[in-house]
Amino acid sequence: MIHGFSTRRGGFSKAYGSGALNLGFTKEDVRRAVERNRAAFLKKLGASKGSQLWPLITLRQVHSDVIHAVSGAAEDPLVGDGLVTSTPGIILAVQTADCLPVIVADPRNRAIGVFHAGWRGTLKRIVEKGVGEMLRLGSRASDLKAAIGPGVHCCCYQVGTEVRDQFESQFDYAAELFRESKESDEVRKRYPLLFLTARAPGHSELPKKISLDLVEASRRQLMAAGLHAKNITASRLCTSCRVDLLFSHRAEKSVTGRLMAAVGIRPSRSQR
């Protein structure tokens, strides 16, 4: 099997800095550049036979829990946020720029899956359901291995109370996915008298910052689906912290490229 997570370096795009490896057909970039980037990425993965690249299967992602089982390129564009297959010689991929990409592989049964997990998809249990689809292909959860790729981490992922409320309604471990801290306010620190109120102890409270740990959320779903903790790895790279290396929708104020998480099954010798 082959798999990989891209960075923003080593490509042909100019829209997001010279030599950017943008793998999404974004409005700021030139299609020809993206096609060259995709070809370079697939070759680097080893997804080719001679000069012929393996078919690349992607989705129009909509932050859903829709997962497609595929055996080759579809005539019409697929809409959803997950792909699974047991067919060798094709590449499954999702695109991200803060949301988490999660790759799951079964080396014993030779099956793979890749899933796009933002907060909405995570709330709908996209990763947990993705493992369920792999079980339909004949996999056993105990044989599965998972890799959680780069995405926005808890340090940079601030959300509102409504997101926390929705998670608390769905997961009994939701409290362990959120962190609270007080907003810092240099003006309040330097001029506290400006913020005096009648409330004890005399100063108004700073609002609390709520952060969501998407990595832990995906890890929990994988374990809930039956994967062993030792078979789950997660990248330490935060897209928002590392815009020198990765694309970040939040940190770059929506004007950014797309990373790609890709996985494929090498054909056996008899299939070559």
Secondary structure, DSSP 8 states (H G I E B T S, - for coil): -EEEE--SEEEEE-TTSTTE---S--TTS-HHHHHHHHHHHHHHHT-EETTEE--EE--B--SS--EEE-SS--SS--BSSEEEE--TT-EEEEEESSSEEEEEEETTTTEEEEEEE-HHHHHTTHHHHHHHHHHHTT--GGG-EEEE--B--TTT-EE-HHHHHHHHHH-TTGGGGEEEEE---HHHHH-GGGGB-SSTTSB----EEEEE-HHHHHHHHHHHTT--GGGEEE---BTTT-TTTS--TTTTTT----EEEEEE----GGG-
